Amino acid sequence: MKVIIVGSTHAGTNAALQILRDHPDTDVTIYERHTNVSFLSCGISLFLDGQVKHLEDMFYSSPKQLEEAGAKVKTRRNVIKIDSEAKTVDVVDMDSGDLTTDSYDKLIMATGSTVTVPPIFGIDEDKVMLCKNYEQAVAIDAAAKGNKRIAIIGAGYIGTELAESYARTGHEVQLFQSRDIILNHYVDKGLSDHIVGLLEDKGVAVNLNRRVTAFTGNDNGELVIETTNGEFTADLAVVCTGFVPNTELLRGQVEMDRHGAIIINDYVQTSNPDIFACGDASVVNFNPTGKPAYTPLATNAVRQGMLAGINVFGNIQQYMGTQATSAMKIFGHTLASTGLTIDHALSAGMDADMVTFEGTWRPSYMPTTDDLTINLVYNRKNRRILGAQFFSKHEVAQSANAISIAIQNRNTIDDLAFVDMLFNPNFDDPFNYLNLVAQQAVEKETKRGNNHPRLTAGVDPDPELAD
């Protein structure tokens, strides 16, 4: 069988390696526009502030390694057309300009995403840069060394991490966000306000409710940033306003969502059975809502890529879906999240609520401990856990993984309240903090008269909760 993989960052790289591990005789050809593969863009901020010394360390594979595994790797090749009926791809050599046509039995679409370029006047100014791939990271690093004042446009994960990195390297940093909350896909307003305060304490000027409308210049050679609430100046701006899927090649040939992300089934197969899609080019099955969503994360890409590599040979391994679990380190604090925030749960039409645990991660009688904040979001109707966020100086990121498993397994607040967890004063209290925050939720519902359905006399339990 001949398999063509278009794109080779996370999804494409893992798809190729999986195919060649399981079926080493498969004819695998990878077309990639860059000279590199498998770049971990999440490491850009670590490189910019010197925690990672070499940006090249952010690659976990290479064209040579893929070739040694048995793939034909064609770098600096731009696929300009896919004909799904003829099962062919037209490819341009970006150095010579030569055009060739190749054919496939199965196609894996792993073309990833690009930074959303908002319709802002002056976005193409030399002093305005984008941040996602290796080449952009190199350019940003070089530009920042000659400029003191840096503006970050967009306060998602990447924007917030860049703001921290540049604050650490002595730059004057301005962070612009069009709404009144940062990291809005991951935390609620209360945690956002706390993180904003932390950023401001470290010298970052956080500008909320200021949508950037234009980039211009002035007579002093400064970059002028025009917003809906005032003008600001900087030496350099980095735009981090989200991502859009690179799927134009298949538009009109497979089903897509409103973002242009490719719709997939439980085997990461598109509406065309000979085409598979993975990573930032495709949707995910988002378990907290049970609906498709566009969630461009490396964790999703590596899993979907491996599944594509398995399932090109038949419906073998189902895609479990995702909770979009993620974490970041910010000025010595861990922020981790999984599933839905309360705002997103309510926006999805759920009868949702949230409890907040404020305490410490281990007993106060120990020589040291740290404050811990947990937001636990749950569905009041069936009591299922929908999401959680964690914030502490202590490393609590793995707790987000635990809640991710609970969401995946459709566990309830009652399950989490009493599930077995270790106790040792070095690590936690007799009831782990995950037990405690769930017990808060149970108590809140009990006070409302909303007891566990199995304990409510004369009322049949929700069939979805029944054994």
C-alpha positions as semicolon CSV with decimal commas, in nm:
position;residue;x (nm);y (nm);z (nm)
1;M;0,000;0,000;0,000
2;K;0,114;0,352;-0,080
3;V;0,048;0,623;0,177
4;I;0,111;0,993;0,122
5;I;0,138;1,217;0,429
6;V;0,099;1,590;0,368
7;G;0,276;1,779;0,646
8;S;0,510;1,650;0,914
9;T;0,506;1,839;1,239
10;H;0,351;1,635;1,521
11;A;0,067;1,448;1,353
12;G;0,248;1,364;1,030
13;T;0,567;1,254;1,204
14;N;0,382;1,023;1,442
15;A;0,164;0,882;1,165
16;A;0,469;0,789;0,959
17;L;0,653;0,631;1,250
18;Q;0,347;0,429;1,350
19;I;0,292;0,297;0,998
20;L;0,654;0,194;0,962
21;R;0,666;0,029;1,305
22;D;0,360;-0,184;1,233
23;H;0,402;-0,233;0,857
24;P;0,764;-0,161;0,759
25;D;0,706;-0,261;0,396
26;T;0,452;0,019;0,341
27;D;0,542;0,279;0,078
28;V;0,528;0,605;0,281
29;T;0,599;0,942;0,122
30;I;0,600;1,263;0,327
31;Y;0,567;1,605;0,165
32;E;0,678;1,892;0,388
33;R;0,722;2,260;0,300
34;H;0,995;2,325;0,558
35;T;1,338;2,168;0,588
36;N;1,256;2,034;0,935
37;V;0,990;1,818;1,101
38;S;0,844;1,771;1,452
39;F;0,907;2,122;1,591
40;L;0,772;2,175;1,944
41;S;0,642;2,531;1,930
42;C;0,551;2,511;2,299
43;G;0,923;2,542;2,367
44;I;0,965;2,880;2,197
45;S;0,915;3,080;2,517
46;L;1,162;2,855;2,700
47;F;1,422;2,930;2,436
48;L;1,356;3,304;2,432
49;D;1,425;3,345;2,804
50;G;1,725;3,112;2,801
51;Q;1,582;2,809;2,985
52;V;1,644;2,606;2,668
53;K;1,984;2,693;2,522
54;H;1,933;2,567;2,167
55;L;1,612;2,603;1,969
56;E;1,714;2,293;1,773
57;D;1,652;2,089;2,089
58;M;1,281;2,145;2,024
59;F;1,288;1,884;1,744
60;Y;1,223;1,524;1,848
61;S;1,269;1,378;1,502
62;S;1,432;1,472;1,171
63;P;1,399;1,397;0,800
64;K;1,701;1,167;0,835
65;Q;1,542;0,969;1,119
66;L;1,219;0,931;0,923
67;E;1,416;0,812;0,622
68;E;1,603;0,563;0,838
69;A;1,265;0,433;0,954
70;G;1,173;0,372;0,589
71;A;0,989;0,685;0,474
72;K;1,058;0,891;0,164
73;V;1,084;1,245;0,298
74;K;1,043;1,528;0,048
75;T;1,121;1,858;0,221
76;R;1,079;2,198;0,057
77;R;0,785;2,052;-0,132
78;N;0,455;2,238;-0,152
79;V;0,145;2,033;-0,229
80;I;-0,069;2,269;-0,436
81;K;-0,356;2,037;-0,532
82;I;-0,522;1,719;-0,408
83;D;-0,761;1,533;-0,638
84;S;-0,948;1,296;-0,410
85;E;-1,132;1,126;-0,697
86;A;-0,816;1,052;-0,897
87;K;-0,622;0,999;-0,570
88;T;-0,336;1,221;-0,682
89;V;-0,142;1,517;-0,545
90;D;0,037;1,789;-0,740
91;V;0,362;1,896;-0,580
92;V;0,594;2,191;-0,646
93;D;0,964;2,175;-0,563
94;M;1,008;2,507;-0,380
95;D;1,372;2,537;-0,489
96;S;1,358;2,440;-0,857
97;G;0,992;2,520;-0,929
98;D;0,940;2,178;-1,089
99;L;0,586;2,040;-1,078
100;T;0,522;1,666;-1,028
101;T;0,215;1,450;-0,971
102;D;0,209;1,162;-0,726
103;S;-0,061;0,904;-0,648
104;Y;-0,173;0,731;-0,331
105;D;-0,387;0,453;-0,193
106;K;-0,439;0,635;0,137
107;L;-0,378;1,000;0,220
108;I;-0,308;1,144;0,566
109;M;-0,379;1,515;0,592
110;A;-0,145;1,654;0,859
111;T;-0,106;2,008;0,731
112;G;-0,145;2,171;1,071
113;S;-0,244;2,531;1,123
114;T;-0,116;2,885;1,085
115;V;-0,141;3,186;1,313
116;T;-0,468;3,367;1,269
117;V;-0,383;3,695;1,097
118;P;-0,652;3,941;1,207
119;P;-0,768;4,207;0,959
120;I;-0,560;4,481;1,115
121;F;-0,419;4,770;0,914
122;G;-0,039;4,747;0,908
123;I;-0,023;4,381;1,010
124;D;0,244;4,336;0,741
125;E;0,476;4,595;0,899
126;D;0,835;4,475;0,942
127;K;0,807;4,531;1,316
128;V;0,501;4,306;1,345
129;M;0,584;3,935;1,371
130;L;0,403;3,604;1,404
131;C;0,493;3,317;1,637
132;K;0,443;2,947;1,567
133;N;0,714;2,768;1,368
134;Y;1,091;2,734;1,389
135;E;1,170;3,005;1,135
136;Q;0,940;3,254;1,308
137;A;1,098;3,172;1,644
138;V;1,446;3,242;1,505
139;A;1,327;3,575;1,363
140;I;1,158;3,680;1,687
141;D;1,466;3,595;1,892
142;A;1,690;3,801;1,664
143;A;1,450;4,097;1,659
144;A;1,400;4,103;2,035
145;K;1,774;4,132;2,099
146;G;1,776;4,472;1,931
147;N;1,451;4,605;2,076
148;K;1,361;4,693;2,433
149;R;0,982;4,741;2,424
150;I;0,777;4,446;2,305
151;A;0,401;4,428;2,259
152;I;0,226;4,090;2,265
153;I;-0,108;4,080;2,084
154;G;-0,332;3,807;2,223
155;A;-0,329;3,655;2,573
156;G;-0,380;3,286;2,517
157;Y;-0,115;3,034;2,621
158;I;0,148;3,146;2,372
159;G;0,095;3,518;2,429
160;T;0,101;3,484;2,807
161;E;0,412;3,265;2,800
162;L;0,591;3,511;2,570
163;A;0,499;3,798;2,803
164;E;0,660;3,611;3,091
165;S;0,970;3,523;2,888
166;Y;1,035;3,880;2,777
167;A;0,974;4,013;3,128
168;R;1,241;3,769;3,249
169;T;1,490;3,898;2,992
170;G;1,452;4,260;3,099
171;H;1,222;4,378;2,821
172;E;0,939;4,623;2,871
173;V;0,633;4,414;2,791
174;Q;0,279;4,514;2,700
175;L;0,015;4,241;2,667
176;F;-0,302;4,325;2,473
177;Q;-0,628;4,132;2,499
178;S;-0,957;4,225;2,333
179;R;-1,172;4,101;2,624
180;D;-1,167;4,130;3,003
181;I;-1,012;3,788;3,062
182;I;-0,686;3,623;2,959
183;L;-0,641;3,250;2,892
184;N;-1,018;3,243;2,842
185;H;-1,019;2,894;2,690
186;Y;-0,860;2,753;3,005
187;V;-0,962;2,948;3,315
188;D;-1,253;3,147;3,454
189;K;-1,250;3,521;3,528
190;G;-1,139;3,478;3,891
191;L;-0,826;3,282;3,805
192;S;-0,759;3,513;3,512
193;D;-0,763;3,814;3,743
194;H;-0,518;3,638;3,974
195;I;-0,278;3,565;3,687
196;V;-0,312;3,920;3,554
197;G;-0,208;4,044;3,899
198;L;0,093;3,814;3,894
199;L;0,197;3,940;3,550
200;E;0,159;4,302;3,657
201;D;0,362;4,239;3,975
202;K;0,645;4,123;3,746
203;G;0,629;4,437;3,533
204;V;0,404;4,328;3,246
205;A;0,152;4,596;3,145
206;V;-0,168;4,400;3,082
207;N;-0,414;4,589;2,862
208;L;-0,756;4,425;2,880
209;N;-1,058;4,523;2,670
210;R;-0,830;4,675;2,409
211;R;-0,868;4,529;2,063
212;V;-0,582;4,625;1,833
213;T;-0,714;4,796;1,521
214;A;-0,399;4,915;1,342
215;F;-0,021;4,923;1,338
216;T;0,140;5,244;1,219
217;G;0,462;5,436;1,278
218;N;0,563;5,777;1,407
219;D;0,843;6,026;1,346
220;N;1,052;5,864;1,620
221;G;1,063;5,535;1,435
222;E;0,840;5,368;1,693
223;L;0,566;5,118;1,620
224;V;0,230;5,272;1,706
225;I;-0,037;5,029;1,824
226;E;-0,386;5,168;1,779
227;T;-0,658;5,006;1,990
228;T;-1,024;5,054;2,067
229;N;-0,915;5,231;2,384
230;G;-0,608;5,442;2,316
231;E;-0,275;5,435;2,133
232;F;0,046;5,273;2,256
233;T;0,403;5,258;2,129
234;A;0,655;4,976;2,115
235;D;0,965;4,870;1,925
236;L;0,828;4,532;1,820
237;A;0,493;4,347;1,823
238;V;0,431;3,972;1,823
239;V;0,085;3,856;1,715
240;C;-0,048;3,549;1,899
241;T;-0,419;3,557;1,817
242;G;-0,493;3,188;1,773
243;F;-0,472;2,943;1,485
244;V;-0,663;2,846;1,173
245;P;-0,643;2,502;1,007
246;N;-0,452;2,462;0,679
247;T;-0,715;2,269;0,488
248;E;-0,776;2,461;0,165
249;L;-0,640;2,167;-0,037
250;L;-0,943;1,956;0,058
251;R;-1,211;2,223;0,066
252;G;-1,520;2,092;-0,112
253;Q;-1,383;1,736;-0,112
254;V;-1,437;1,636;0,253
255;E;-1,666;1,763;0,526
256;M;-1,538;2,051;0,739
257;D;-1,664;2,258;1,030
258;R;-1,714;2,634;1,035
259;H;-1,345;2,688;1,115
260;G;-1,238;2,487;0,810
261;A;-1,124;2,202;1,033
262;I;-1,180;1,858;0,881
263;I;-1,454;1,646;1,036
264;I;-1,336;1,298;1,140
265;N;-1,503;0,982;1,264
266;D;-1,397;0,758;1,553
267;Y;-1,105;0,630;1,345
268;V;-0,977;0,979;1,240
269;Q;-1,116;0,907;0,895
270;T;-1,274;1,186;0,692
271;S;-1,594;1,169;0,490
272;N;-1,371;1,024;0,214
273;P;-1,274;0,676;0,341
274;D;-0,929;0,694;0,178
275;I;-0,836;1,021;0,349
276;F;-0,746;1,056;0,718
277;A;-0,697;1,385;0,902
278;C;-0,512;1,457;1,224
279;G;-0,365;1,735;1,434
280;D;-0,446;2,102;1,383
281;A;-0,602;2,027;1,043
282;S;-0,890;1,838;1,202
283;V;-1,149;1,864;1,475
284;V;-1,127;1,669;1,799
285;N;-1,401;1,475;1,971
286;F;-1,442;1,687;2,284
287;N;-1,564;1,457;2,560
288;P;-1,700;1,714;2,808
289;T;-1,966;1,818;2,554
290;G;-1,973;1,505;2,339
291;K;-1,938;1,724;2,030
292;P;-1,662;1,801;1,778
293;A;-1,445;2,104;1,856
294;Y;-1,141;2,275;1,712
295;T;-0,867;2,244;1,975
296;P;-0,518;2,280;1,825
297;L;-0,289;2,119;2,082
298;A;0,022;1,906;2,033
299;T;-0,124;1,642;2,267
300;N;-0,415;1,592;2,029
301;A;-0,190;1,593;1,724
302;V;0,046;1,316;1,839
303;R;-0,243;1,089;1,938
304;Q;-0,444;1,147;1,623
305;G;-0,131;1,102;1,413
306;M;-0,059;0,762;1,568
307;L;-0,423;0,662;1,520
308;A;-0,412;0,763;1,154
309;G;-0,103;0,545;1,115
310;I;-0,289;0,253;1,269
311;N;-0,625;0,295;1,102
312;V;-0,509;0,337;0,741
313;F;-0,500;-0,042;0,756
314;G;-0,860;-0,072;0,878
315;N;-1,080;0,034;1,169
316;I;-0,845;-0,096;1,436
317;Q;-0,810;0,157;1,718
318;Q;-1,087;0,401;1,812
319;Y;-1,012;0,762;1,896
320;M;-1,094;0,822;2,263
321;G;-1,146;1,196;2,222
322;T;-0,993;1,464;2,438
323;Q;-1,049;1,688;2,738
324;A;-0,799;1,945;2,602
325;T;-0,585;1,902;2,913
326;S;-0,296;2,148;2,931
327;A;-0,064;2,329;3,168
328;M;0,184;2,612;3,184
329;K;0,443;2,746;3,427
330;I;0,421;3,117;3,498
331;F;0,657;3,300;3,733
332;G;0,705;2,996;3,955
333;H;0,338;2,895;3,956
334;T;0,173;2,597;3,790
335;L;-0,151;2,656;3,602
336;A;-0,324;2,342;3,474
337;S;-0,667;2,285;3,328
338;T;-0,884;2,019;3,173
339;G;-1,232;2,014;3,024
340;L;-1,474;2,305;3,046
341;T;-1,465;2,625;3,245
342;I;-1,793;2,727;3,406
343;D;-1,852;2,996;3,143
344;H;-1,801;2,752;2,856
345;A;-2,021;2,491;3,022
346;L;-2,305;2,740;3,064
347;S;-2,257;2,866;2,708
348;A;-2,294;2,506;2,589
349;G;-2,640;2,500;2,747
350;M;-2,549;2,276;3,040
351;D;-2,700;2,298;3,387
352;A;-2,351;2,345;3,528
353;D;-2,205;2,480;3,848
354;M;-1,863;2,525;4,004
355;V;-1,703;2,497;4,345
356;T;-1,368;2,645;4,446
357;F;-1,122;2,485;4,686
358;E;-0,887;2,727;4,862
359;G;-0,636;2,549;5,079
360;T;-0,292;2,393;5,071
361;W;-0,165;2,088;4,889
362;R;-0,038;1,921;5,209
363;P;-0,089;1,982;5,583
364;S;0,011;2,317;5,730
365;Y;0,202;2,142;6,009
366;M;0,463;2,029;5,756
367;P;0,780;2,242;5,732
368;T;0,659;2,393;5,405
369;T;0,346;2,391;5,194
370;D;0,186;2,616;4,933
371;D;-0,155;2,761;4,866
372;L;-0,368;2,575;4,615
373;T;-0,675;2,690;4,423
374;I;-0,898;2,442;4,242
375;N;-1,209;2,517;4,038
376;L;-1,420;2,208;3,977
377;V;-1,698;2,232;3,717
378;Y;-1,977;1,973;3,710
379;N;-2,315;1,901;3,555
380;R;-2,589;1,944;3,816
381;K;-2,832;1,719;3,629
382;N;-2,622;1,402;3,609
383;R;-2,343;1,514;3,849
384;R;-2,069;1,435;3,597
385;I;-1,739;1,618;3,618
386;L;-1,696;1,863;3,331
387;G;-1,369;2,037;3,401
388;A;-1,116;2,172;3,650
389;Q;-0,844;2,432;3,685
390;F;-0,549;2,425;3,926
391;F;-0,319;2,705;4,038
392;S;-0,034;2,677;4,289
393;K;0,338;2,727;4,339
394;H;0,344;2,352;4,391
395;E;0,354;2,122;4,087
396;V;-0,012;2,023;4,053
397;A;-0,021;1,964;3,678
398;Q;-0,062;1,588;3,716
399;S;-0,386;1,648;3,905
400;A;-0,531;1,789;3,584
401;N;-0,443;1,457;3,423
402;A;-0,634;1,277;3,700
403;I;-0,944;1,488;3,637
404;S;-0,903;1,432;3,264
405;I;-0,932;1,058;3,327
406;A;-1,241;1,119;3,542
407;I;-1,407;1,316;3,261
408;Q;-1,305;1,054;3,005
409;N;-1,461;0,782;3,222
410;R;-1,777;0,989;3,285
411;N;-1,721;0,994;3,660
412;T;-1,939;1,201;3,892
413;I;-1,862;1,432;4,180
414;D;-1,975;1,145;4,407
415;D;-1,713;0,915;4,254
416;L;-1,436;1,170;4,295
417;A;-1,539;1,253;4,651
418;F;-1,454;0,903;4,772
419;V;-1,219;0,750;4,517
420;D;-0,913;0,589;4,678
421;M;-0,605;0,810;4,689
422;L;-0,287;0,778;4,892
423;F;-0,229;0,963;5,218
424;N;0,107;1,065;5,358
425;P;0,174;1,408;5,513
426;N;0,463;1,452;5,272
427;F;0,216;1,454;4,986
428;D;-0,138;1,540;5,099
429;D;-0,407;1,523;5,368
430;P;-0,607;1,213;5,469
431;F;-0,849;1,317;5,197
432;N;-0,657;1,429;4,889
433;Y;-0,745;1,777;4,765
434;L;-0,925;1,617;4,468
435;N;-1,149;1,432;4,713
436;L;-1,204;1,752;4,909
437;V;-1,310;1,971;4,618
438;A;-1,553;1,701;4,503
439;Q;-1,691;1,676;4,856
440;Q;-1,756;2,051;4,840
441;A;-1,960;1,995;4,525
442;V;-2,156;1,709;4,683
443;E;-2,228;1,921;4,992
444;K;-2,341;2,212;4,776
445;E;-2,589;1,993;4,590
446;T;-2,709;1,830;4,912
447;K;-2,787;2,171;5,062
448;R;-2,993;2,245;4,753
449;G;-3,187;1,925;4,806
450;N;-3,022;1,772;4,502
451;N;-2,905;1,446;4,658
452;H;-2,729;1,171;4,471
453;P;-3,003;1,020;4,248
454;R;-2,942;0,672;4,385
455;L;-3,012;0,800;4,735
456;T;-3,330;0,991;4,652
457;A;-3,628;0,789;4,770
458;G;-3,889;0,716;4,508
459;V;-3,688;0,864;4,223
460;D;-3,532;0,646;3,957
461;P;-3,166;0,721;3,897
462;D;-3,060;0,885;3,578
463;P;-3,033;0,592;3,332
464;E;-2,698;0,725;3,221
465;L;-2,571;0,684;3,578
466;A;-2,727;0,343;3,637
467;D;-2,510;0,032;3,643
